[in-house]
Amino acid sequence: MLERLGAVASGGVVLTLRVRRYRYLRTAGVITSGVLMLPASARAADLPLKAPALKAVYDWTGLYIGAHTGVTRGSSSATLTDPTVATDRNVFTGATGGVQVGYNWRLNSGLLLGVEGDISFPNYLPSNHVVSSAATALSSAEERWDYVASLRARLGYATGNWLLYATGGAAFTGERFLATPTGGNEQKVLNTRFGWTAGGGVEYAFAPHWSARLEYLYSKFENAAVSFPSGAQYSSSMDFQSLRVGLNRKIDWPDVPTTNPKSDVTDTESSRWEIHGQSTFLPQGHPSFNAPYTGPNSLTTSPDLQETWSNSLYLNARLWDGGEVYFNPELLQGFGFNNTTGAAGFPNGEAQKSGFPYPHFNASRLFVRQTFGFGGEQEELASGQMQLASKVDVSRLTLQVGKFSVVDVFDGNSYAHDPRKDFMNWSVWASGAFDYAADKLGLGYGATAELNQKQWALRAGYFLMDATSNSNNFDMNIGRRGEYVAELEMRYSLFGQPGKLRTLGFVNSAYAGSYRETLDNPAFGIDITQTRRGRLKYGYAFNLEQAVTDDIGLFGRWSWNDGHNEIMAFTDIDRSLSGGVSVKGTKWGRPDDVVGVAGAINALSQDHRDFIAAGGLGPLIGDGALNYRRERVLETYYAYALNKALTFTADYQFIVNPAYNADRGPVSVFSGRLHGEF
């Protein structure tokens, strides 16, 4: 803004400019030390009172990294020979996601030359990653793709903030061929196909360092032929079509000139949108332990080492006054012990109930949030992965609808709620007996409302329930089926330190089986699916957090459910008591470090324990027999902050009576966790 108009001198007009922020200025004069010299022909009366807002032109030259998501449509023809012959022609579709990195050179003419490498992964649904399958009387076989990658050249034309381009190059895909002879064990052969890819797209730079694109690619791969140890042979063809949207972030190199101002990689350059990200790698192992028998849902008695790896983007935008949209695509990889079974208080909160040998894409969260302020006192909401920085009324109503996790809104706790940062055990970071609605990855669809006041908040929500226990399908009989949950949060001060008490209640209306009815009918053979019908499960939880000092906090949870019907989504716990302490490292000169110690005691209802003892299976437990005792967990960790963005955690857990079975264990679990975020 032009704030002061100087005097008109002979030979020229002298203007002093005070500009809060500007990038470009079109003028025939010269800027020197904040003084603009205009030709004498100019007249002060002809000058505008405001400097014109001139839009920056994006600098396309340089290195960029990014992520993409989209849909694929592939086709395959397959033949299984064992020596009888079976054929299959299959079309597979689904959502995919991945990452890319590239470098552009823009010539003065506007011509752009570039090179880019990318890799894409399927989602976890079989309709997406199963390429083909065939079966004969002697065996069955299946082909699955794990990733598709390419290295491509780009040729385009850039004008202003727009880029139109064509692309092509080499492609390859990794896949698994699985065969099961009749009456035999599964056999696996890994294979890599090579091929080519071509396509094109359009890209738009919407901020000095950010661009978005829409891209189409067609990929054709060579035919594959594999032989299994059984002698069966499988051959197939494969091609892909992909339509995807992408987001790129241009990276500034030190001492390299650029048209745009230098920027930190995490700078969103806008008050209307934010981009966050995280990556968590969590290896976990246990030594051998004693057990006289092992069932399908048992921890293995021999030493075991597994790992999980999650990678997340959080794309948040402000739509209008009070309206926000949140999108959280993720790449998830890894396994929990024995495919995430063997303990009700499972030791890895990152290990959900679907294990992936390669990363798989999941559009984990996509929801809209609307906040209505009632006026009066205001507070600042800090920027976060699922919170846009904003100033809001303390007295407000917040509505949220879409895909997210129940525990994103309910059962929060400052000291034990995020297995990517604090405690890892399922019965410590959450209320163990809260059977919250979710798919195998802990996510679901619902709507919530929160009324917030200075000393309290009241939350309520409705969520779709699983169609059947421990599944990825939701019961769409809305109103008749679903989870209803409410929570009252009371805020108070004790000896000058803040505390919160959350009281939660839930009712699940689900298509579920009964433990007692299954046991009472020997003809069912402990198959709980035979008793499934519309049933109710209800329960509650108390959740306390209390700061002792600025660096020390205590927490505790007690949760209970009626325990009559099968667990639908979380874990096999009907009663749970947990608590612990969290300490920051300020006293020893490491204020960003955290030490945590916690314990949990988990139990089953009488009906539930009788069902498991008779050989029944739950989502996480079932050893084939049961010498029942309460499951007890001790967990302690030290989170060492390597810098502001990267933390390494060493974690130890001691599980007594895993899966409530005194015949097994105890088990020591050792974990390391590397977590980074921006």
ZAMARGU-4260 file (C-alpha; in steps of 0.2 Angstrom, whole numbers, plus 5000, padded with zeros to 4 digits):
<rodrens>
0) 5000/5000/5000 | 5006/5017/4996 | 5007/5027/5012 | 5017/5043/5009 | 5018/5053/4993
5) 5034/5063/4991 | 5038/5080/4983 | 5039/5083/4965 | 5057/5088/4960 | 5064/5095/4944
10) 5068/5081/4932 | 5058/5068/4941 | 5045/5063/4954 | 5051/5056/4970 | 5040/5043/4979
15) 5044/5034/4995 | 5035/5017/4996 | 5031/5007/5012 | 5025/4990/5006 | 5021/4976/5019
20) 5023/4962/5006 | 5026/4963/4987 | 5034/4951/4975 | 5034/4961/4958 | 5032/4979/4953
25) 5029/4985/4935 | 5036/5002/4932 | 5048/5011/4921 | 5058/5018/4936 | 5071/5011/4946
30) 5070/5005/4965 | 5084/5010/4975 | 5084/5010/4994 | 5065/5011/4995 | 5065/5026/4983
35) 5056/5025/4967 | 5062/5037/4953 | 5049/5040/4940 | 5052/5050/4923 | 5047/5068/4924
40) 5033/5065/4912 | 5024/5057/4926 | 5012/5067/4937 | 5008/5064/4955 | 4990/5066/4951
45) 4991/5052/4939 | 4997/5039/4952 | 4986/5026/4959 | 4983/5027/4978 | 4986/5008/4979
50) 5000/4998/4971 | 4993/4985/4959 | 4992/4967/4965 | 5003/4957/4952 | 5002/4938/4952
55) 5018/4929/4953 | 5023/4917/4938 | 5027/4900/4944 | 5045/4894/4941 | 5044/4877/4933
60) 5062/4873/4933 | 5069/4862/4948 | 5066/4847/4958 | 5049/4842/4965 | 5042/4828/4975
65) 5024/4823/4977 | 5010/4811/4980 | 4995/4805/4969 | 4979/4795/4970 | 4967/4789/4957
70) 4958/4774/4950 | 4965/4760/4939 | 4957/4748/4927 | 4967/4733/4922 | 4964/4718/4911
75) 4972/4701/4911 | 4971/4684/4902 | 4977/4669/4911 | 4980/4650/4909 | 4983/4637/4923
80) 4990/4621/4917 | 4992/4606/4930 | 4991/4597/4917 | 4973/4600/4915 | 4969/4617/4908
85) 4959/4632/4915 | 4958/4649/4908 | 4952/4666/4915 | 4949/4683/4908 | 4948/4696/4921
90) 4945/4715/4923 | 4951/4723/4939 | 4948/4740/4945 | 4950/4750/4961 | 4958/4765/4970
95) 4977/4767/4970 | 4990/4779/4978 | 5008/4782/4977 | 5022/4795/4976 | 5033/4803/4963
100) 5049/4813/4961 | 5055/4823/4946 | 5065/4837/4938 | 5059/4850/4926 | 5069/4862/4914
105) 5059/4876/4907 | 5066/4884/4892 | 5064/4903/4887 | 5052/4898/4873 | 5040/4890/4886
110) 5045/4872/4881 | 5047/4861/4896 | 5058/4845/4897 | 5057/4834/4912 | 5061/4817/4919
115) 5050/4808/4933 | 5050/4792/4943 | 5034/4786/4952 | 5027/4771/4961 | 5009/4766/4964
120) 5001/4754/4976 | 4984/4745/4976 | 4971/4747/4990 | 4968/4732/5001 | 4952/4726/4993
125) 4954/4710/4982 | 4944/4718/4968 | 4959/4730/4966 | 4975/4719/4968 | 4969/4702/4961
130) 4974/4702/4943 | 4967/4685/4938 | 4963/4668/4945 | 4960/4650/4939 | 4955/4633/4946
135) 4955/4615/4940 | 4951/4599/4950 | 4969/4598/4955 | 4974/4615/4960 | 4969/4633/4961
140) 4980/4649/4957 | 4979/4667/4959 | 4989/4682/4953 | 4991/4698/4963 | 5000/4714/4959
145) 5009/4723/4973 | 5016/4739/4965 | 5018/4747/4948 | 5032/4759/4944 | 5039/4769/4930
150) 5053/4780/4924 | 5047/4793/4911 | 5052/4808/4901 | 5040/4823/4900 | 5038/4835/4886
155) 5027/4850/4888 | 5023/4868/4886 | 5022/4880/4901 | 5013/4896/4900 | 5011/4906/4917
160) 5005/4894/4930 | 4999/4881/4918 | 5008/4866/4911 | 5001/4854/4897 | 5012/4839/4894
165) 5015/4822/4887 | 5024/4808/4895 | 5031/4791/4892 | 5045/4778/4896 | 5048/4762/4905
170) 5037/4753/4917 | 5038/4738/4928 | 5027/4729/4941 | 5030/4717/4955 | 5017/4703/4958
175) 5014/4687/4968 | 5008/4671/4960 | 4999/4659/4973 | 4995/4641/4970 | 4986/4629/4981
180) 4986/4610/4976 | 4971/4601/4982 | 4974/4595/4999 | 4991/4604/4999 | 4999/4620/5006
185) 5000/4636/4997 | 5015/4639/4986 | 5021/4657/4981 | 5031/4663/4967 | 5037/4682/4966
190) 5038/4689/4948 | 5043/4706/4940 | 5036/4711/4923 | 5043/4725/4912 | 5034/4735/4900
195) 5031/4753/4894 | 5019/4767/4898 | 5013/4783/4890 | 5000/4797/4893 | 4998/4815/4897
200) 4991/4828/4909 | 4988/4845/4914 | 4996/4854/4929 | 4992/4870/4938 | 5003/4880/4950
205) 4992/4887/4964 | 5005/4893/4975 | 5024/4898/4973 | 5030/4880/4977 | 5014/4870/4975
210) 5006/4862/4960 | 4991/4850/4956 | 4989/4839/4941 | 4977/4828/4932 | 4986/4814/4923
215) 4981/4798/4912 | 4993/4784/4909 | 4992/4768/4899 | 5004/4754/4904 | 5007/4738/4894
220) 5017/4724/4901 | 5026/4708/4894 | 5018/4691/4896 | 5022/4681/4912 | 5025/4663/4914
225) 5029/4655/4931 | 5031/4637/4937 | 5026/4631/4954 | 5035/4618/4964 | 5020/4606/4962
230) 5023/4607/4943 | 5008/4618/4939 | 5011/4632/4927 | 5003/4649/4926 | 5004/4662/4912
235) 4995/4678/4910 | 4995/4695/4901 | 4992/4712/4910 | 4989/4730/4905 | 4984/4745/4915
240) 4975/4762/4913 | 4976/4775/4927 | 4968/4791/4929 | 4975/4800/4944 | 4976/4817/4953
245) 4993/4822/4960 | 5001/4836/4972 | 5019/4842/4969 | 5030/4852/4980 | 5045/4861/4972
250) 5061/4859/4982 | 5073/4874/4984 | 5091/4870/4982 | 5103/4881/4992 | 5112/4895/4983
255) 5102/4891/4967 | 5092/4906/4960 | 5073/4905/4958 | 5060/4917/4952 | 5050/4914/4968
260) 5055/4917/4986 | 5064/4903/4995 | 5052/4893/5006 | 5053/4879/5019 | 5047/4863/5013
265) 5032/4863/5026 | 5027/4881/5021 | 5009/4880/5014 | 5009/4898/5008 | 4991/4900/5012
270) 4979/4903/5026 | 4965/4894/5017 | 4974/4877/5017 | 4987/4866/5026 | 4997/4851/5021
275) 5004/4839/5035 | 5012/4822/5034 | 5019/4808/5045 | 5029/4792/5043 | 5030/4779/5057
280) 5041/4763/5056 | 5038/4751/5070 | 5048/4735/5071 | 5042/4723/5085 | 5049/4707/5092
285) 5047/4694/5106 | 5058/4680/5111 | 5052/4662/5113 | 5040/4658/5128 | 5032/4642/5135
290) 5015/4635/5130 | 5008/4617/5130 | 4997/4621/5115 | 4994/4633/5101 | 4978/4638/5092
295) 4974/4648/5076 | 4974/4665/5085 | 4989/4661/5096 | 5005/4670/5097 | 5019/4659/5091
300) 5030/4652/5104 | 5046/4653/5094 | 5054/4670/5092 | 5045/4682/5081 | 5049/4699/5073
305) 5037/4709/5063 | 5036/4727/5057 | 5023/4740/5052 | 5026/4756/5042 | 5013/4770/5039
310) 5014/4785/5028 | 5001/4798/5028 | 4996/4815/5020 | 4984/4827/5028 | 4976/4839/5015
315) 4965/4852/5024 | 4956/4866/5017 | 4944/4880/5022 | 4929/4880/5011 | 4919/4895/5018
320) 4917/4903/5035 | 4917/4889/5048 | 4917/4876/5034 | 4932/4864/5032 | 4936/4848/5022
325) 4949/4836/5027 | 4957/4822/5016 | 4970/4809/5023 | 4977/4797/5010 | 4989/4784/5017
330) 5001/4770/5012 | 5001/4756/5025 | 5012/4741/5025 | 5017/4727/5038 | 5010/4714/5050
335) 5007/4712/5068 | 5011/4696/5077 | 5002/4681/5069 | 4992/4692/5058 | 4987/4703/5073
340) 4981/4690/5084 | 4986/4682/5101 | 4983/4695/5114 | 4967/4706/5118 | 4978/4720/5123
345) 4988/4719/5107 | 5006/4726/5108 | 5006/4737/5092 | 4993/4750/5089 | 4999/4752/5071
350) 4995/4734/5067 | 4977/4733/5062 | 4968/4718/5056 | 4974/4718/5038 | 4993/4714/5035
355) 5001/4720/5019 | 5018/4713/5012 | 5020/4729/5002 | 5012/4746/5005 | 4994/4747/5001
360) 4984/4763/4998 | 4969/4768/5009 | 4959/4784/5008 | 4958/4784/5026 | 4949/4800/5030
365) 4938/4811/5020 | 4926/4822/5030 | 4918/4839/5031 | 4917/4849/5047 | 4906/4864/5050
370) 4908/4876/5066 | 4895/4888/5071 | 4901/4901/5084 | 4889/4908/5097 | 4899/4924/5101
375) 4908/4929/5116 | 4926/4923/5122 | 4937/4916/5108 | 4952/4904/5108 | 4965/4899/5096
380) 4965/4882/5088 | 4983/4876/5084 | 4987/4869/5067 | 4987/4850/5067 | 4985/4835/5056
385) 4966/4836/5058 | 4964/4854/5063 | 4966/4870/5053 | 4973/4884/5063 | 4959/4896/5067
390) 4952/4908/5080 | 4935/4902/5085 | 4922/4906/5098 | 4924/4895/5114 | 4905/4893/5114
395) 4902/4884/5098 | 4894/4869/5089 | 4904/4858/5078 | 4896/4846/5065 | 4907/4833/5056
400) 4902/4820/5043 | 4911/4808/5032 | 4924/4794/5034 | 4935/4795/5049 | 4939/4785/5065
405) 4927/4785/5080 | 4942/4788/5092 | 4947/4804/5082 | 4932/4812/5091 | 4929/4801/5106
410) 4939/4793/5120 | 4954/4806/5118 | 4967/4808/5131 | 4983/4819/5131 | 4994/4806/5137
415) 4988/4790/5129 | 4979/4791/5113 | 4991/4790/5098 | 5002/4774/5095 | 5012/4783/5083
420) 5018/4794/5097 | 5015/4788/5114 | 5009/4771/5121 | 5007/4756/5108 | 4996/4743/5117
425) 4978/4743/5112 | 4971/4742/5130 | 4982/4757/5135 | 4980/4770/5121 | 4961/4766/5120
430) 4947/4760/5132 | 4948/4742/5129 | 4930/4737/5131 | 4924/4751/5119 | 4919/4741/5104
435) 4919/4756/5092 | 4913/4754/5075 | 4926/4752/5062 | 4933/4742/5047 | 4949/4731/5049
440) 4960/4747/5048 | 4950/4756/5062 | 4940/4768/5051 | 4922/4770/5047 | 4908/4782/5042
445) 4898/4793/5053 | 4892/4810/5059 | 4895/4819/5075 | 4890/4834/5084 | 4900/4843/5098
450) 4893/4857/5109 | 4908/4866/5117 | 4909/4877/5132 | 4923/4883/5142 | 4921/4870/5156
455) 4913/4856/5147 | 4909/4848/5130 | 4896/4836/5125 | 4898/4825/5110 | 4886/4813/5101
460) 4888/4803/5085 | 4881/4789/5074 | 4892/4777/5064 | 4889/4763/5052 | 4892/4746/5060
465) 4901/4731/5052 | 4890/4720/5042 | 4898/4705/5051 | 4911/4704/5065 | 4928/4709/5060
470) 4925/4714/5042 | 4928/4728/5029 | 4909/4729/5024 | 4897/4740/5033 | 4879/4737/5036
475) 4869/4750/5026 | 4853/4747/5035 | 4854/4765/5042 | 4844/4768/5058 | 4841/4750/5061
480) 4859/4746/5062 | 4873/4757/5069 | 4883/4763/5083 | 4876/4777/5094 | 4889/4785/5106
485) 4889/4800/5117 | 4903/4808/5128 | 4903/4822/5141 | 4920/4830/5144 | 4922/4840/5160
490) 4936/4852/5162 | 4943/4857/5179 | 4958/4863/5189 | 4966/4853/5203 | 4979/4862/5214
495) 4981/4874/5199 | 4984/4860/5186 | 4971/4856/5172 | 4962/4840/5171 | 4948/4832/5161
500) 4935/4818/5165 | 4927/4810/5150 | 4911/4799/5152 | 4907/4789/5137 | 4892/4778/5133
505) 4888/4768/5118 | 4875/4756/5110 | 4878/4745/5095 | 4864/4738/5085 | 4872/4725/5074
510) 4870/4708/5065 | 4879/4698/5078 | 4880/4681/5086 | 4877/4676/5104 | 4890/4667/5115
515) 4877/4659/5126 | 4865/4653/5112 | 4880/4646/5102 | 4886/4636/5118 | 4868/4630/5121
520) 4866/4622/5104 | 4879/4608/5101 | 4873/4606/5083 | 4881/4623/5080 | 4898/4616/5084
525) 4904/4632/5092 | 4901/4641/5075 | 4894/4658/5081 | 4888/4663/5064 | 4874/4651/5066
530) 4866/4663/5079 | 4868/4679/5071 | 4854/4691/5070 | 4850/4709/5075 | 4856/4712/5093
535) 4862/4726/5105 | 4878/4728/5114 | 4880/4742/5126 | 4894/4749/5137 | 4903/4764/5145
540) 4920/4771/5149 | 4927/4783/5161 | 4943/4792/5155 | 4953/4803/5166 | 4969/4814/5163
545) 4977/4825/5176 | 4992/4836/5174 | 5003/4836/5190 | 5015/4849/5184 | 5019/4856/5167
550) 5030/4841/5163 | 5021/4826/5172 | 5004/4820/5168 | 4993/4805/5175 | 4979/4796/5166
555) 4967/4782/5169 | 4953/4773/5160 | 4939/4760/5165 | 4928/4753/5152 | 4914/4739/5152
560) 4902/4731/5140 | 4889/4719/5143 | 4899/4704/5135 | 4884/4694/5128 | 4887/4695/5110
565) 4902/4694/5098 | 4914/4708/5097 | 4911/4718/5081 | 4926/4729/5077 | 4939/4732/5091
570) 4946/4718/5102 | 4941/4704/5114 | 4939/4714/5130 | 4923/4716/5140 | 4931/4725/5156
575) 4947/4735/5156 | 4956/4745/5168 | 4972/4755/5163 | 4982/4769/5170 | 4999/4777/5169
580) 5011/4792/5170 | 5019/4803/5156 | 5035/4813/5160 | 5043/4826/5149 | 5062/4827/5150
585) 5064/4845/5155 | 5073/4840/5171 | 5087/4832/5162 | 5088/4845/5149 | 5078/4836/5135
590) 5061/4845/5135 | 5055/4836/5120 | 5058/4819/5126 | 5045/4809/5135 | 5045/4794/5147
595) 5029/4784/5149 | 5024/4770/5161 | 5007/4762/5161 | 4998/4746/5165 | 4982/4737/5160
600) 4971/4723/5167 | 4958/4716/5154 | 4944/4703/5157 | 4930/4694/5149 | 4912/4691/5153
605) 4907/4674/5159 | 4898/4670/5142 | 4913/4676/5132 | 4926/4666/5142 | 4915/4650/5141
610) 4914/4652/5122 | 4933/4654/5120 | 4936/4640/5132 | 4925/4629/5121 | 4936/4632/5106
615) 4928/4648/5099 | 4937/4662/5091 | 4936/4680/5093 | 4944/4694/5081 | 4960/4693/5091
620) 4960/4678/5103 | 4956/4659/5103 | 4969/4646/5108 | 4958/4631/5106 | 4957/4629/5125
625) 4957/4641/5140 | 4964/4641/5157 | 4956/4658/5161 | 4965/4672/5170 | 4964/4691/5168
630) 4976/4697/5155 | 4989/4710/5162 | 5000/4722/5153 | 5014/4733/5158 | 5021/4745/5145
635) 5035/4758/5147 | 5044/4768/5133 | 5056/4782/5131 | 5053/4794/5116 | 5070/4802/5111
640) 5068/4818/5100 | 5081/4818/5087 | 5075/4835/5081 | 5058/4844/5080 | 5052/4833/5067
645) 5059/4816/5070 | 5058/4805/5086 | 5065/4788/5090 | 5055/4777/5104 | 5061/4762/5113
650) 5047/4752/5120 | 5045/4737/5131 | 5029/4727/5136 | 5027/4713/5147 | 5011/4703/5144
655) 5005/4690/5157 | 4991/4678/5152 | 4991/4683/5134 | 4973/4680/5127 | 4968/4677/5145
660) 4977/4660/5145 | 4987/4656/5160 | 4994/4641/5150 | 5004/4653/5139 | 5018/4665/5142
665) 5022/4677/5150 | 5028/4687/5134 | 5041/4701/5133 | 5039/4712/5118 | 5053/4724/5112
670) 5049/4738/5100 | 5058/4752/5091 | 5048/4766/5083 | 5054/4780/5071 | 5042/4793/5069
675) 5043/4809/5058 | 5030/4822/5054 | 5028/4840/5047
</rodrens>
